[in-house]
Amino acid sequence: MQKGEGKMKVSTLRLPYIFGTMPGRVPLWKMFTDLIEDKDTYLYPSGKTASVSAHQVAQATLCAIKYGTHRGSYAISDTNLSYKHFYELMVEALGQTETTELVSIPYEVLPPSFIEADKQTDQAGKEHGINIELSQKMNYEDLSIDPNETINILKYDRVPDMDELIRETLKVCVEA
């Protein structure tokens, strides 16, 4: 955070899962709906994560300029989302509630496949930015954030209905 030292205020936003749409753009969540499409069974991690709207990211950015402090780091959140619920919304958006069973298995049985995937990535001379074993382990943790901690500082608005926003986002993914 040395950038701007003595010259300007520098703050950072730590972003969770972001939902919303933009005209002419397909949300990145399409890669997830593509993975579940036409599956009889799909495994999901048992953890939770924070989520916000694209509008909230824009609003929090402006609010960090106005209300943030130099070297302030703000984890923004609106709604904590279990992966189970998120995948249920994906199955719903795909019209597969009667045909796709969502199953969570204990993390402990999965590391060998993640380690092998990391090994194959290394052998291909590529990287994911964060190894698969670690990123998947995080998906089994409760990474919820109290939204009020940052909302009280940055004063961005709450989403009236996050489920509805996620449904709208997933609809665009399925239609693309």
Contacts in CASP RR format, 6 or more apart in sequence:
PFRMAT RR
TARGET T0000
AUTHOR 0000-0000-0000
METHOD contacts of the structure
MODEL  1
MQKGEGKMKVSTLRLPYIFGTMPGRVPLWKMFTDLIEDKDTYLYPSGKTA
SVSAHQVAQATLCAIKYGTHRGSYAISDTNLSYKHFYELMVEALGQTETT
ELVSIPYEVLPPSFIEADKQTDQAGKEHGINIELSQKMNYEDLSIDPNET
INILKYDRVPDMDELIRETLKVCVEA
1 10 0 8 1.000
1 12 0 8 1.000
1 71 0 8 1.000
3 10 0 8 1.000
4 10 0 8 1.000
9 65 0 8 1.000
9 68 0 8 1.000
9 69 0 8 1.000
9 70 0 8 1.000
10 70 0 8 1.000
10 71 0 8 1.000
11 64 0 8 1.000
11 65 0 8 1.000
11 68 0 8 1.000
11 69 0 8 1.000
11 70 0 8 1.000
11 71 0 8 1.000
11 72 0 8 1.000
11 73 0 8 1.000
11 74 0 8 1.000
12 72 0 8 1.000
12 73 0 8 1.000
12 74 0 8 1.000
13 57 0 8 1.000
13 60 0 8 1.000
13 61 0 8 1.000
13 64 0 8 1.000
13 74 0 8 1.000
13 76 0 8 1.000
14 73 0 8 1.000
14 74 0 8 1.000
14 75 0 8 1.000
14 76 0 8 1.000
15 52 0 8 1.000
15 57 0 8 1.000
15 76 0 8 1.000
16 49 0 8 1.000
16 50 0 8 1.000
16 51 0 8 1.000
16 52 0 8 1.000
16 75 0 8 1.000
16 76 0 8 1.000
16 77 0 8 1.000
16 145 0 8 1.000
17 49 0 8 1.000
17 50 0 8 1.000
17 51 0 8 1.000
17 52 0 8 1.000
17 81 0 8 1.000
17 86 0 8 1.000
18 51 0 8 1.000
18 52 0 8 1.000
18 53 0 8 1.000
18 54 0 8 1.000
18 57 0 8 1.000
19 27 0 8 1.000
19 29 0 8 1.000
19 51 0 8 1.000
19 52 0 8 1.000
19 53 0 8 1.000
19 54 0 8 1.000
19 162 0 8 1.000
19 165 0 8 1.000
19 166 0 8 1.000
19 169 0 8 1.000
20 27 0 8 1.000
20 53 0 8 1.000
20 54 0 8 1.000
20 55 0 8 1.000
20 165 0 8 1.000
20 168 0 8 1.000
20 169 0 8 1.000
21 27 0 8 1.000
21 54 0 8 1.000
21 168 0 8 1.000
21 169 0 8 1.000
21 172 0 8 1.000
22 54 0 8 1.000
26 172 0 8 1.000
26 173 0 8 1.000
26 176 0 8 1.000
27 169 0 8 1.000
27 170 0 8 1.000
27 172 0 8 1.000
27 173 0 8 1.000
29 90 0 8 1.000
29 169 0 8 1.000
29 170 0 8 1.000
29 173 0 8 1.000
30 173 0 8 1.000
30 176 0 8 1.000
32 90 0 8 1.000
32 173 0 8 1.000
33 90 0 8 1.000
33 93 0 8 1.000
33 94 0 8 1.000
33 170 0 8 1.000
33 173 0 8 1.000
33 174 0 8 1.000
35 42 0 8 1.000
36 42 0 8 1.000
36 87 0 8 1.000
36 90 0 8 1.000
36 91 0 8 1.000
36 94 0 8 1.000
36 96 0 8 1.000
36 100 0 8 1.000
37 94 0 8 1.000
37 96 0 8 1.000
38 96 0 8 1.000
39 96 0 8 1.000
39 100 0 8 1.000
40 99 0 8 1.000
40 100 0 8 1.000
40 101 0 8 1.000
41 100 0 8 1.000
41 101 0 8 1.000
41 102 0 8 1.000
41 103 0 8 1.000
42 87 0 8 1.000
42 91 0 8 1.000
42 100 0 8 1.000
42 101 0 8 1.000
42 102 0 8 1.000
42 103 0 8 1.000
43 102 0 8 1.000
43 103 0 8 1.000
43 104 0 8 1.000
43 105 0 8 1.000
44 83 0 8 1.000
44 84 0 8 1.000
44 86 0 8 1.000
44 87 0 8 1.000
44 102 0 8 1.000
44 103 0 8 1.000
44 104 0 8 1.000
45 83 0 8 1.000
45 104 0 8 1.000
45 107 0 8 1.000
45 136 0 8 1.000
45 139 0 8 1.000
45 140 0 8 1.000
46 82 0 8 1.000
46 83 0 8 1.000
46 84 0 8 1.000
46 104 0 8 1.000
46 107 0 8 1.000
46 140 0 8 1.000
47 82 0 8 1.000
47 83 0 8 1.000
47 139 0 8 1.000
47 140 0 8 1.000
47 141 0 8 1.000
47 142 0 8 1.000
47 143 0 8 1.000
48 80 0 8 1.000
48 81 0 8 1.000
48 82 0 8 1.000
48 83 0 8 1.000
48 141 0 8 1.000
48 142 0 8 1.000
48 143 0 8 1.000
48 144 0 8 1.000
49 80 0 8 1.000
49 81 0 8 1.000
49 83 0 8 1.000
49 139 0 8 1.000
49 143 0 8 1.000
49 144 0 8 1.000
50 75 0 8 1.000
50 76 0 8 1.000
50 77 0 8 1.000
50 78 0 8 1.000
50 79 0 8 1.000
50 80 0 8 1.000
50 81 0 8 1.000
50 143 0 8 1.000
50 144 0 8 1.000
50 145 0 8 1.000
50 147 0 8 1.000
51 77 0 8 1.000
51 78 0 8 1.000
51 79 0 8 1.000
51 80 0 8 1.000
51 81 0 8 1.000
51 162 0 8 1.000
51 166 0 8 1.000
52 60 0 8 1.000
52 76 0 8 1.000
52 77 0 8 1.000
52 78 0 8 1.000
52 79 0 8 1.000
52 159 0 8 1.000
53 78 0 8 1.000
53 159 0 8 1.000
53 162 0 8 1.000
53 165 0 8 1.000
55 157 0 8 1.000
56 76 0 8 1.000
56 78 0 8 1.000
56 156 0 8 1.000
56 157 0 8 1.000
56 159 0 8 1.000
57 76 0 8 1.000
59 156 0 8 1.000
59 157 0 8 1.000
60 74 0 8 1.000
60 76 0 8 1.000
60 150 0 8 1.000
60 154 0 8 1.000
60 156 0 8 1.000
63 154 0 8 1.000
63 155 0 8 1.000
63 156 0 8 1.000
64 74 0 8 1.000
64 154 0 8 1.000
67 153 0 8 1.000
67 154 0 8 1.000
67 155 0 8 1.000
68 74 0 8 1.000
68 153 0 8 1.000
68 154 0 8 1.000
74 150 0 8 1.000
74 153 0 8 1.000
74 154 0 8 1.000
75 145 0 8 1.000
75 149 0 8 1.000
75 150 0 8 1.000
76 147 0 8 1.000
76 150 0 8 1.000
76 154 0 8 1.000
76 156 0 8 1.000
77 144 0 8 1.000
77 145 0 8 1.000
77 146 0 8 1.000
77 147 0 8 1.000
77 150 0 8 1.000
78 147 0 8 1.000
78 158 0 8 1.000
78 159 0 8 1.000
78 162 0 8 1.000
79 147 0 8 1.000
79 159 0 8 1.000
79 162 0 8 1.000
80 144 0 8 1.000
80 145 0 8 1.000
80 147 0 8 1.000
81 162 0 8 1.000
81 166 0 8 1.000
83 139 0 8 1.000
84 102 0 8 1.000
84 104 0 8 1.000
86 166 0 8 1.000
87 102 0 8 1.000
88 102 0 8 1.000
89 163 0 8 1.000
89 166 0 8 1.000
89 167 0 8 1.000
89 170 0 8 1.000
90 170 0 8 1.000
91 97 0 8 1.000
91 100 0 8 1.000
91 102 0 8 1.000
92 167 0 8 1.000
93 167 0 8 1.000
93 170 0 8 1.000
93 171 0 8 1.000
93 173 0 8 1.000
93 174 0 8 1.000
94 100 0 8 1.000
94 174 0 8 1.000
107 136 0 8 1.000
107 137 0 8 1.000
107 140 0 8 1.000
110 136 0 8 1.000
111 133 0 8 1.000
111 137 0 8 1.000
114 131 0 8 1.000
114 132 0 8 1.000
114 133 0 8 1.000
114 136 0 8 1.000
115 133 0 8 1.000
117 132 0 8 1.000
118 131 0 8 1.000
118 132 0 8 1.000
118 133 0 8 1.000
121 127 0 8 1.000
121 128 0 8 1.000
121 132 0 8 1.000
128 135 0 8 1.000
147 158 0 8 1.000
150 156 0 8 1.000
151 158 0 8 1.000
159 165 0 8 1.000
END
